[in-house]
Amino acid sequence: MKAVVIGAGIVGVTAALTLAEADIDVVMLERGQIAGEASGLNAGIIGGGGWGNAPDVNVALRMGSRDRYIDLVDNRGHEIGFDRT
């Protein structure tokens, strides 16, 4: 299977990585610089929030996102500027 990802911001790069991990051939298209627009210019805040008593979709997405960043740093050795506070 093959896939094309349009845009190399955080969403596009993460989508491409996830597809590649599933053994899908990926081509990423970007009109400018990788993470050169919204992804590269935001505050960079990742909120964990915790599960609490009643997990919902938003919490699941936040925690999954946080876990993905931790994986990139701890298990893949990428320096992405992720600091735990």
C-alpha positions as a printed Julia matrix, in Angstrom:
85×3 Matrix{Float64}:
   0.0    0.0    0.0
   1.12   3.56  -0.67
   0.05   6.9    0.78
   0.64  10.59   0.16
   0.62  13.03   3.08
   0.16  16.68   2.19
   1.78  19.03   4.68
   4.8   18.5    6.92
   3.57  20.12  10.09
   3.18  18.12  13.29
  -0.01  16.45  12.05
   1.42  15.53   8.66
   4.71  14.26  10.05
   2.93  12.22  12.71
   0.53  10.79  10.13
   3.47   9.83   7.89
   5.32   8.23  10.79
   2.25   6.23  11.82
   1.71   5.02   8.25
   5.39   4.08   7.88
   5.22   2.11  11.13
   2.37   0.13   9.53
   4.71  -0.73   6.6
   2.96   1.66   4.22
   5.14   3.48   1.7
   4.71   7.2    2.35
   5.49  10.29   0.31
   5.19  13.62   2.12
   4.57  16.83   0.18
   5.34  20.23   1.69
   5.23  23.56  -0.14
   7.72  25.24   2.18
   9.84  24.33   5.17
   9.03  21.39   7.46
   7.17  22.76  10.5
   7.58  26.2    8.98
   4.1   27.52   9.61
   1.7   26.89  12.51
   3.58  23.84  13.85
   6.86  25.74  14.05
   5.46  28.96  15.43
   3.14  27.85  18.22
   3.76  27.96  21.96
   4.59  24.24  22.0
   2.47  23.4   25.01
   1.41  19.78  25.42
  -1.14  19.28  28.18
  -1.44  15.85  29.75
  -4.38  16.49  32.03
  -4.62  12.97  33.42
  -7.46  10.52  33.12
  -9.57  11.59  36.08
 -12.77   9.73  36.92
 -14.52   9.84  33.54
 -12.22   9.48  30.54
 -13.53  11.07  27.37
 -12.36  11.46  23.79
 -10.48  14.73  24.44
  -8.54  13.24  27.33
  -7.73  10.11  25.31
  -6.42  12.25  22.44
  -4.32  14.45  24.76
  -2.81  11.47  26.55
  -2.14   9.65  23.27
  -0.42  12.74  21.89
   1.7   13.1   25.0
   2.65   9.42  24.83
   3.69   9.84  21.19
   6.07  12.69  22.09
   7.53  10.65  24.95
   8.07   7.73  22.54
   9.89   9.97  20.06
  12.28  11.14  22.78
  12.74   8.05  24.97
  12.54   5.18  22.48
  13.63   6.71  19.2
  16.32   9.13  20.4
  14.93  12.19  18.62
  15.67  15.59  20.12
  12.45  17.5   19.57
  12.63  20.04  22.37
  10.23  18.08  24.57
  10.83  18.93  28.23
   8.86  17.32  31.02
   7.83  19.79  33.69
